[in-house]
């Protein structure tokens, strides 16, 4: 039975704010999972959820993932995440995000927001007018802005590290990669992989994006219902979560899963299903930390492009360490990464 206070078999979240604003149509949940390392830091997602409970569960899962992500990235922040239930019909984005900003501000710094699925730098500029607890905003002459290229770079270097350790590949020339979702991160990842010589298979709900990938990268286009089972070396889920589950995992042909989507496993036990099939899974919160590294450094005023890119590149070292750890522990990559992150929270 799901708990309103936290995820099954996990300690309860520290705080979950439920806020609504009739004038703007705002309905938001801001989940603060753990602040042992510092304030909860994570993006704001706008999505048309099936119901309010689905939005609540998504906020809980995403915020826990942010605790683990920030811990493994050695950032001085805890885990937090906001979801906004997308209003039906036409709505005023400026009014919506102004109301959201007031909800963020009411937490007095316990949560810091940024971009995520369904939000933009323009939205964050609106938020900035009403609260200081926001990041991911372009600034003239200073580091900052859209973190999606950094997220994609972290996934790219993780594919490199995983391909070397799991597939014995010294480079990505000719490596076949299936990318599920060509949003901001998925598209940048496709660019990086293409430049490295990988052969791409892509799928997206927007046929314009797949046509562009076919023209620009020579990508093979398949349906969104076919991409997970594509006959490739690497699968990169870059759409929404829970794509890896008891139904889809038996159809996978890739030997390595490494993508940007949050919460790729529908259930924790799905990590065991992947391991049983001999598929190496690199946990999403380990490999997709480039974005939070970027906005965290921007927020602290520490950002500088070359230094941040170097920090994001070190995600590959943690991938290599994780794959070394599982040889000692005997755990699956998912279970080992969870244990590793939890130990860092306890130590903090």
C-alpha distance (Angstrom), angle and dihedral (degrees) to the residues before:
residue distance angle dihedral
X1 . . .
X2 3.84 . .
X3 3.79 115.8 .
X4 3.77 122.8 -134.4
X5 3.83 89.4 -143.0
X6 3.80 101.7 51.7
X7 3.78 148.8 -25.6
X8 3.82 122.1 -60.3
X9 3.82 114.4 -81.1
X10 3.82 90.7 5.8
X11 3.79 133.5 106.1
X12 3.81 111.7 -95.0
X13 3.77 120.0 -93.7
X14 3.79 115.9 -98.6
X15 3.79 94.3 -126.2
X16 3.80 140.9 -4.8
X17 3.79 117.9 -170.6
X18 3.81 117.8 -160.0
X19 3.80 111.6 -166.0
X20 3.79 135.0 172.4
X21 3.77 135.5 -177.6
X22 3.78 117.8 -166.1
X23 3.80 96.5 -161.8
X24 3.82 95.0 57.5
X25 3.80 98.8 28.4
X26 3.79 91.7 -118.4
X27 3.79 118.0 164.3
X28 3.78 110.7 168.1
X29 3.78 141.0 164.1
X30 3.80 119.2 -158.0
X31 3.79 112.2 -167.1
X32 3.80 121.3 -164.9
X33 3.79 107.2 -167.4
X34 3.80 105.7 177.5
X35 3.80 134.2 -9.6
X36 3.81 99.2 -175.8
X37 3.81 90.1 117.0
X38 3.81 96.4 35.9
X39 3.81 140.9 -69.0
X40 3.79 117.1 -15.6
X41 3.81 108.7 -95.0
X42 3.78 125.3 -171.7
X43 3.78 142.9 116.7
X44 3.78 133.4 -83.8
X45 3.81 117.8 -113.9
X46 3.81 125.1 -158.6
X47 3.78 113.1 -159.3
X48 3.80 141.1 152.7
X49 3.79 97.8 -117.3
X50 3.79 122.2 -163.0
X51 3.80 89.3 -123.4
X52 3.80 141.4 -20.8
X53 3.80 93.5 -90.4
X54 3.81 90.0 56.8
X55 3.80 89.0 53.4
X56 3.80 90.7 48.8
X57 3.82 92.7 50.4
X58 3.80 91.2 47.5
X59 3.81 91.0 52.3
X60 3.81 90.7 51.0
X61 3.80 94.5 48.8
X62 3.79 94.3 44.0
X63 3.80 94.2 48.2
X64 3.79 92.7 50.0
X65 3.79 88.5 50.0
X66 3.80 88.5 53.5
X67 3.81 91.2 54.3
X68 3.79 89.5 54.2
X69 3.80 93.3 41.5
X70 3.80 94.5 51.1
X71 3.80 92.1 44.5
X72 3.81 94.9 52.4
X73 3.81 90.1 44.4
X74 3.84 87.9 53.5
X75 3.79 92.8 -125.3
X76 3.82 121.4 156.3
X77 3.79 91.8 -120.8
X78 3.77 138.7 92.8
X79 3.76 129.1 -139.2
X80 3.78 125.7 -74.6
X81 3.78 137.1 147.0
X82 3.78 137.7 178.7
X83 3.77 128.8 -150.9
X84 3.79 125.5 -167.9
X85 3.78 118.1 -159.1
X86 3.80 102.3 -129.4
X87 3.81 109.3 -116.8
X88 3.78 115.9 -119.5
X89 3.78 116.5 -110.4
X90 3.80 124.4 -6.4
X91 3.80 118.8 -9.1
X92 3.78 138.7 169.7
X93 3.81 108.0 -108.4
X94 3.78 93.7 -163.2
X95 3.79 92.3 54.8
X96 3.80 91.0 44.1
X97 3.80 94.8 52.9
X98 3.78 93.3 41.5
X99 3.81 87.8 57.4
X100 3.81 90.5 45.2
X101 3.80 90.2 51.2
X102 3.79 90.3 54.5
X103 3.82 89.0 53.8
X104 3.81 90.4 50.5
X105 3.78 91.3 47.8
X106 3.81 91.7 52.0
X107 3.82 88.0 66.8
X108 3.82 88.8 63.0
X109 3.80 96.2 -138.3
X110 3.79 99.8 -39.3
X111 3.82 86.3 116.2
X112 3.82 130.6 34.1
X113 3.78 118.3 -165.0
X114 3.82 136.5 -152.7
X115 3.81 140.2 158.1
X116 3.78 125.1 -48.3
X117 3.80 137.7 150.8
X118 3.79 109.7 -26.7
X119 3.81 96.8 13.4
X120 3.80 133.3 95.1
X121 3.77 141.9 -161.8
X122 3.81 87.4 -100.2
X123 3.81 89.1 58.8
X124 3.79 90.2 50.5
X125 3.79 90.1 51.7
X126 3.80 88.1 58.4
X127 3.80 90.0 48.7
X128 3.80 89.8 50.3
X129 3.80 90.7 59.7
X130 3.80 90.0 62.6
X131 3.81 105.2 32.8
X132 3.79 139.0 20.8
X133 3.81 92.2 -143.6
X134 3.81 96.6 93.3
X135 3.80 138.4 92.8
X136 3.80 140.6 178.9
X137 3.81 96.0 78.3
X138 3.82 124.4 139.5
X139 3.78 113.0 -117.0
X140 3.79 124.4 -168.6
X141 3.78 110.3 -111.5
X142 3.81 93.7 -0.2
X143 3.77 138.6 86.5
X144 3.80 117.0 -92.0
X145 3.76 147.3 80.9
X146 3.78 135.6 92.0
X147 3.82 108.0 23.4
X148 3.82 96.4 -166.6
X149 3.84 96.2 98.2
X150 3.82 89.0 54.4
X151 3.81 91.1 49.5
X152 3.79 90.1 50.7
X153 3.81 92.3 47.8
X154 3.80 91.2 53.4
X155 3.80 90.3 52.3
X156 3.81 90.5 46.5
X157 3.81 95.0 53.9
X158 3.82 88.0 45.4
X159 3.81 90.0 55.0
X160 3.81 87.4 51.8
X161 3.81 92.5 50.5
X162 3.80 93.0 43.4
X163 3.79 93.7 47.1
X164 3.79 90.1 52.5
X165 3.81 95.8 47.5
X166 3.80 99.9 36.3
X167 3.79 104.7 27.5
X168 3.81 100.1 28.2
X169 3.80 91.9 -123.0
X170 3.80 119.3 153.9
X171 3.81 91.1 -166.6
X172 3.81 139.7 5.6
X173 3.81 97.4 -112.1
X174 3.80 106.4 136.2
X175 3.82 93.5 -1.2
X176 3.80 109.9 147.0
X177 3.80 115.3 -132.7
X178 3.81 130.0 180.0
X179 3.81 114.4 -152.4
X180 3.79 116.7 -160.9
X181 3.80 106.2 -158.2
X182 3.80 129.3 14.7
X183 3.78 100.3 -147.8
X184 3.78 121.7 133.0
X185 3.82 94.5 -62.3
X186 3.79 96.9 35.8
X187 3.79 91.7 52.2
X188 3.79 94.1 50.0
X189 3.81 89.3 47.6
X190 3.80 89.7 52.6
X191 3.81 89.3 52.6
X192 3.80 92.9 51.3
X193 3.80 93.3 45.8
X194 3.80 93.1 47.1
X195 3.79 91.2 50.6
X196 3.82 88.5 52.6
X197 3.81 91.7 53.9
X198 3.80 100.1 -103.2
X199 3.81 120.4 149.6
X200 3.80 111.1 -127.0
X201 3.77 135.4 -147.0
X202 3.80 112.3 -172.9
X203 3.79 142.2 -174.3
X204 3.79 133.2 -177.6
X205 3.79 136.8 158.1
X206 3.83 87.5 -119.9
X207 3.83 109.1 75.1
X208 3.80 89.6 -163.5
X209 3.80 90.9 65.0
X210 3.80 94.3 48.9
X211 3.81 91.5 46.9
X212 3.80 89.1 52.2
X213 3.83 90.8 49.4
X214 3.78 90.4 49.8
X215 3.80 91.2 51.5
X216 3.80 97.5 41.0
X217 3.81 102.2 35.9
X218 3.80 103.5 20.9
X219 3.80 86.9 -117.4
X220 3.78 123.4 173.5
X221 3.81 109.9 -122.5
X222 3.79 121.2 -143.7
X223 3.78 133.7 168.5
X224 3.78 122.2 -84.8
X225 3.80 87.1 -113.8
X226 3.81 91.4 56.3
X227 3.79 105.1 42.6
X228 3.81 98.8 86.0
X229 3.80 91.8 54.7
X230 3.81 94.9 45.8
X231 3.84 114.0 136.0
X232 3.80 97.1 -113.7
X233 3.79 141.1 127.7
X234 3.82 95.7 -121.4
X235 3.79 132.8 28.9
X236 3.81 116.2 -155.8
X237 3.83 112.2 -169.3
X238 3.81 105.7 -160.0
X239 3.80 101.6 159.5
X240 3.81 127.2 73.8
X241 3.79 127.0 -35.9
X242 3.81 135.3 -88.1
X243 3.81 93.1 44.8
X244 3.82 90.3 130.5
X245 3.78 107.7 69.6
X246 3.79 144.2 129.4
X247 3.81 90.7 -74.4
X248 3.80 100.2 46.6
X249 3.81 102.9 34.0
X250 3.83 94.5 70.3
X251 3.83 88.8 56.7
X252 3.82 97.1 52.5
X253 3.81 117.2 115.0
X254 3.82 98.3 178.7
X255 3.80 119.2 101.8
X256 3.81 94.2 -151.9
X257 3.81 129.8 43.0
X258 3.79 115.7 -162.1
X259 3.79 120.5 151.3
X260 3.79 146.0 140.4
X261 3.80 102.1 -116.5
X262 3.80 116.0 111.9
X263 3.81 120.2 -122.2
X264 3.79 95.6 11.0
X265 3.81 91.9 168.9
X266 3.80 111.7 76.3
X267 3.82 88.9 -155.0
X268 3.82 131.9 11.2
X269 3.82 88.2 -116.3
X270 3.81 89.5 63.2
X271 3.80 87.0 76.8
X272 3.80 86.6 65.9
X273 3.81 91.5 50.6
X274 3.80 90.2 54.9
X275 3.80 92.0 47.7
X276 3.81 91.1 48.7
X277 3.80 88.5 56.6
X278 3.80 92.0 49.5
X279 3.80 93.0 -112.0
X280 3.81 115.9 143.8
X281 3.79 110.1 -136.5
X282 3.80 119.4 -162.6
X283 3.82 105.0 -157.8
X284 3.78 113.8 -114.5
X285 3.80 96.2 -130.1
X286 3.79 89.7 55.8
X287 3.80 98.3 49.7
X288 3.81 102.0 33.3
X289 3.81 97.0 54.7
X290 3.81 94.7 107.8
X291 3.78 92.8 94.3
X292 3.79 96.3 51.9
X293 3.81 90.4 45.1
X294 3.80 87.8 55.4
X295 3.81 97.9 47.7
X296 3.81 92.3 40.4
X297 3.79 92.1 55.2
X298 3.79 90.3 44.9
X299 3.81 91.3 50.8
X300 3.80 92.1 51.0
X301 3.81 92.1 46.5
X302 3.79 91.0 -117.3
X303 3.78 98.0 112.7
X304 3.77 124.1 128.5
X305 3.80 119.9 155.4
X306 3.81 100.4 -126.3
X307 3.80 94.9 43.3
X308 3.81 93.4 46.8
X309 3.80 92.1 48.5
X310 3.81 88.9 51.1
X311 3.81 89.8 50.9
X312 3.80 91.3 49.5
X313 3.80 90.1 49.2
X314 3.80 89.2 59.2
X315 3.81 88.3 70.5
X316 3.82 83.8 84.5
X317 3.81 89.6 62.7
X318 3.81 90.3 55.1
X319 3.79 90.3 49.7
X320 3.79 89.3 54.1
X321 3.80 90.2 47.2
X322 3.80 92.0 50.3
X323 3.80 91.8 52.0
X324 3.81 89.0 49.5
X325 3.82 91.5 48.6
X326 3.81 94.2 54.7
X327 3.79 90.6 56.3
X328 3.80 88.1 60.3
X329 3.80 100.6 36.9
X330 3.80 98.8 38.6
X331 3.81 89.1 -138.8
X332 3.77 125.0 131.9
X333 3.82 115.3 -99.9
X334 3.82 90.0 -107.4
X335 3.80 93.9 51.6
X336 3.80 93.3 43.4
X337 3.80 92.9 49.9
X338 3.82 90.4 49.9
X339 3.80 91.4 50.6
X340 3.80 91.9 46.2
X341 3.81 92.8 50.9
X342 3.82 93.1 44.6
X343 3.80 90.5 52.6
X344 3.80 89.4 55.5
X345 3.80 91.0 50.8
X346 3.79 91.6 50.0
X347 3.80 91.4 48.2
X348 3.79 90.7 50.2
